Amino acid sequence: MTALLLYCRPGFEKECLAEITYMAGEKGYFGWSNLLINSGFVIFETENAAEVYPLWQKSVFCREAWPIHHRLEDLDPSDRLGPIQEAVTSLVSETGVRLFGNVSCEYAEGDDFHSTSRFAGKFVHPVRQALRNQGLLSKKEDPSLPTLRLFFKDSAQVLVGLDEPRLRAPWPMGIARLRFPSAAPSRSTLKLEEAFAAFLGSEWRALLADCRTGVDLGAAPGGWTWQLVKQELYVYAVDNGPMDKTLMASGLVEHVLADGFTWKPFKMVDWLVCDMVEKPARVARLMYDWLDGRHAKYAIFNLKLPMKKRFHEWQEIKAQLDSLIAENHPKAVFKARQLYHDREEITVMLDLRNQNG
């Protein structure tokens, strides 16, 4: 095991590599990669793959990762399964894993790799049957057991590995395939839905049931506001632009025609959300000031990163927030991730835990 496969948004391979290199370096580990730009994956070559593997969970630009144990090339179209079975047998011997809870045949998200998707989707069935015949696959899917991971660059090249259940992403390959609700004013509503699930877990709707009020800065036409209203929060939608008429008819939205950087509620709300197109450092500081000033309990917001220095910009913002939090709110919860439904931005959750003093 001398490498990790990391998934990321196509076009963000440099940021993904820079981040894992930085995080590994902080622990005294080193690695490198020959990047395929716009592929959606990074192969991080390192002699410390086992130690670096857990770090991905604290990354922003990586959606999921797993260790590579074997690399198969030039597979014979008449017998692709044979070499894979041999690699799995070797994998079992190396790791001591006697039973897999599932098998996943995966492919890159980049446009140049889409032709592999249909092949990978069909190939999982013979692999699954072969593993069951060998007694290596549980009768029913068992998420508590390691999953055998097969990544197809194409039909002739496959990377073979296995994951650890505790380090597995909540969605396959870290991709949250959510259904767009037709009643929502814009597809941006999926960003907030994914953010709630990513940061609060699968029971996020139950957690929001105790919340009553929210503010959406830069709300128009109402994609994020719609998501809050769906959870029965009363929302102050702050934007000089027009809001969706159907959403306004819900009776749970007050449209505030004001500047999102100056307006404040008359009393503290539960949730502050923001997807404004503004300088990311300015938005991050605004969100912190809202929570530090006890105008809101929790915040989820997007930061639009500049194309040429996305990782550097995020590092500067993170350092500023880390410093403020360490000095004033040492028990704060601060999480960030580039979500599947994000584009050139990352999503951040902040909970200073200061509402009681």
Secondary structure, 3 states (H helix, E strand, C coil): CCEEEEECCCCCHHHHHHHHHHHHHHCCCCCECCCCCCCCEEEEECCCHHHHHHHHHHCCCCCEEEEEEEEECCCCCCCCHHHHHHHHHHHHHHHCCCCECEEEEEECCCHHHCHHHHHHHHHHHHHHHHHHHCCCECCCCCCCCCEEEEEEEECCEEEEEECCHHHCCCCHHHCCCCCCCCCCCCCCHHHHHHHHHHHHCCCHHHHHCCCCEEEEECCCCCHHHHHHHHCCCEEEEECCCCCCHHHHCCCCEEEECCCCCCCCCCCCEEEEEECCCCCHHHHHHHHHHHHHCCCEEEEEEEEECCHHHHHHHHHHHHHHHHHHHHHHCCCCEEEEECCCCCCCEEEEEEECCCCCC
